[in-house]
Amino acid sequence: MLHDRVLVHVDAESSERLSTSGIVIPATAAVGRRLAWALVVAVGPNVRQVSAGDKVLFDPEDRAEVELQGTAYVLLRERDLHGVAEPEASGQGTGLYL
């Protein structure tokens, strides 16, 4: 990875959602702007806020997709990330830091 680039892997299951009544809403359903979660796979040398293994929040419309060895990844800039999930094991706070 170069400069401030972040390579993330989006889980296919995270794109579908459940309504409060249990109905599955597919990723292709037309809704307002919705952010997505992904797992950071690699980071460039100038990335300061995230590291490999972090779970990050980003806008799926602002992305460049790349396929490596049959696996689809998304290439982002660090400034395109909206949040980072804190591990549940820490036991403090809300589980998110923005």
C-alpha positions in Angstrom: 0.0 0.0 0.0 1.2 3.5 -0.8 0.8 6.8 1.0 -2.6 7.2 2.9 -4.3 4.2 1.3 -6.3 1.6 3.2 -7.3 -1.8 1.8 -10.5 -3.2 3.3 -12.6 -6.4 2.9 -16.3 -5.9 3.0 -18.3 -8.8 4.4 -21.0 -9.9 2.0 -23.4 -10.6 4.8 -23.1 -7.1 6.2 -24.8 -5.7 3.1 -28.1 -7.3 3.9 -30.1 -6.0 6.8 -33.1 -7.2 8.9 -36.0 -5.0 9.6 -37.4 -4.8 13.2 -40.1 -7.4 12.2 -37.5 -9.8 10.8 -37.8 -9.1 7.1 -34.5 -9.3 5.1 -33.7 -6.1 3.2 -31.3 -6.9 0.4 -28.3 -4.7 -0.4 -29.9 -3.7 -3.7 -32.9 -2.1 -2.0 -33.2 1.6 -2.7 -32.7 3.5 0.6 -31.0 6.7 1.6 -27.3 7.1 2.0 -26.1 4.2 4.2 -22.6 3.6 5.5 -21.0 0.2 5.6 -18.5 -1.7 7.9 -15.4 -3.4 6.6 -12.2 -5.1 8.0 -8.9 -3.4 7.3 -6.5 -5.7 5.5 -3.5 -3.4 4.8 -2.5 0.2 5.3 0.0 2.5 3.7 3.0 4.1 5.6 1.2 7.5 6.0 -1.9 6.1 7.7 -2.0 7.2 11.3 -5.5 6.4 12.7 -6.1 2.8 11.7 -4.2 -0.5 11.5 -4.7 -3.9 9.9 -7.4 -5.8 11.7 -9.5 -2.7 12.6 -13.2 -2.6 11.7 -14.0 0.7 9.9 -17.0 2.6 8.7 -17.1 4.1 5.2 -19.4 5.3 2.4 -19.8 2.4 -0.1 -20.5 4.9 -2.9 -17.0 6.4 -2.7 -14.8 3.4 -3.4 -12.5 1.7 -5.8 -12.8 -2.1 -6.0 -9.9 -4.4 -6.7 -9.7 -8.2 -6.9 -6.7 -10.0 -5.5 -6.4 -13.8 -5.8 -10.1 -14.2 -6.3 -11.1 -12.0 -3.3 -12.8 -8.6 -3.7 -11.4 -5.7 -1.7 -12.1 -2.0 -1.6 -9.3 0.7 -1.8 -9.9 3.9 0.2 -8.1 6.9 1.5 -7.7 7.3 5.2 -9.8 10.5 5.0 -12.7 8.6 3.5 -13.2 6.6 6.7 -15.9 7.8 9.0 -15.2 5.7 12.1 -13.3 2.8 13.7 -14.9 0.1 15.9 -13.1 -0.5 19.2 -12.7 -4.2 20.2 -15.4 -5.5 22.5 -12.7 -6.9 24.9 -11.7 -3.4 26.0 -14.8 -3.2 28.2 -14.9 0.6 28.2 -16.9 3.2 26.4 -19.5 2.6 23.7 -17.4 0.3 21.5 -16.9 3.0 18.9 -14.5 5.9 18.6 -15.0 8.5 15.9 
